Every structure is written in C-alpha cells, then in structure tokens.
Amino acid sequence: DEDCLQAKGRREATIFGALSMTAHFAGAVFAAATFFGLGFAGLTTRNCESVCQASDALDQGVCIDDCFNVTIKDQPESLRLYIR
C-alpha cells in the first residue's frame, strides 16, 4: 500500500508489531485455558489470611501455614491429574 512505499521501514515495523501482538494473544489464550482447566478440574480456594484473622489463633504464621496445608490436601484427585 502507499504508506509503506512513502516511509521506509514501516512495513517491517508493521510485521514485527503483528508478530508481537500474536505472541501476546497466544500467551493470554494459554493462560486463560490453564485457569479455566484448573476450575473445571475442581480447584478449591480459600483466603487463609482472612480465615486466620477471624480466628483467635495466637500465631498467625502457623495458622496460615496450617490453612495452606489443609487447602492443598482438600484438592480433588481430578485436579492432581490435571496438573500432571
């Protein structure tokens, strides 16, 4: 087209811009598919910080560690298979 003929190097910039856009789009689609798959496989989440703040635990760090461990152990087997 006429714009590419008037300004030298513009076609290259367009090509590199399109390649960059394609790479970013592919990354976003892959991330979305990964998180959708985690939810579909049965990922259960828990806000351990708010759970421990609402409890009367003396040591918040230990409470949060225990909460994380329970959250990990409560995950369904289907999620373990998805991650592998």
C-alpha positions as CSV (number, residue, x, y, z in Angstrom):
1,D,0.0,0.0,0.0
2,E,1.0,3.6,-0.4
3,D,2.0,4.2,3.3
4,C,4.7,1.5,3.1
5,L,6.2,3.0,-0.1
6,Q,6.4,6.5,1.3
7,A,8.0,5.7,4.7
8,K,11.0,3.3,4.6
9,G,10.9,0.6,7.3
10,R,7.3,1.0,8.1
11,R,6.3,-2.4,6.6
12,E,8.9,-4.1,8.9
13,A,7.5,-2.3,11.9
14,T,4.0,-3.5,11.0
15,I,5.2,-7.1,10.6
16,F,7.1,-7.0,13.9
17,G,4.1,-5.4,15.6
18,A,1.8,-8.1,14.3
19,L,4.1,-10.8,15.4
20,S,4.4,-9.3,18.9
21,M,0.6,-9.0,19.1
22,T,0.2,-12.6,18.1
23,A,2.7,-13.8,20.7
24,H,0.9,-11.8,23.4
25,F,-2.5,-13.0,22.3
26,A,-1.3,-16.6,22.3
27,G,0.1,-16.2,25.9
28,A,-3.2,-14.7,27.1
29,V,-5.2,-17.6,25.5
30,F,-2.9,-20.2,27.0
31,A,-3.2,-18.6,30.5
32,A,-7.0,-18.4,30.2
33,A,-7.2,-22.0,29.1
34,T,-4.9,-23.1,32.0
35,F,-7.0,-21.3,34.6
36,F,-10.3,-22.5,33.1
37,G,-8.9,-26.0,33.3
38,L,-8.0,-25.6,36.9
39,G,-11.5,-24.5,37.7
40,F,-13.0,-27.3,35.6
41,A,-10.8,-29.9,37.3
42,G,-12.2,-28.7,40.7
43,L,-9.7,-26.3,42.2
44,T,-11.0,-25.1,45.6
45,T,-9.6,-21.9,47.0
46,R,-9.6,-20.4,50.5
47,N,-8.4,-17.0,51.7
48,C,-6.2,-18.2,54.6
49,E,-5.3,-14.8,55.7
50,S,-8.8,-13.7,56.4
51,V,-9.7,-17.1,57.9
52,C,-6.8,-16.7,60.4
53,Q,-7.6,-13.1,61.2
54,A,-11.2,-14.1,62.0
55,S,-10.0,-16.9,64.3
56,D,-8.4,-16.4,67.7
57,A,-5.1,-18.1,66.7
58,L,-2.1,-16.9,68.7
59,D,0.4,-17.3,65.9
60,Q,-0.9,-16.0,62.5
61,G,2.1,-17.5,60.7
62,V,1.4,-21.0,61.9
63,C,-2.3,-20.6,61.3
64,I,-1.7,-19.6,57.7
65,D,0.7,-22.5,57.1
66,D,-1.8,-25.0,58.5
67,C,-4.6,-23.4,56.4
68,F,-2.4,-23.7,53.2
69,N,-1.7,-27.4,54.0
70,V,-5.3,-28.1,54.6
71,T,-6.2,-26.3,51.3
72,I,-3.7,-28.4,49.4
73,K,-4.9,-31.7,51.0
74,D,-8.5,-30.8,50.2
75,Q,-8.0,-30.6,46.5
76,P,-9.8,-33.3,44.5
77,E,-7.9,-36.1,42.7
78,S,-9.1,-34.7,39.3
79,L,-7.1,-31.6,39.9
80,R,-4.0,-33.7,40.7
81,L,-4.4,-35.5,37.4
82,Y,-4.9,-32.2,35.5
83,I,-1.7,-30.7,36.9
84,R,0.4,-33.7,36.0
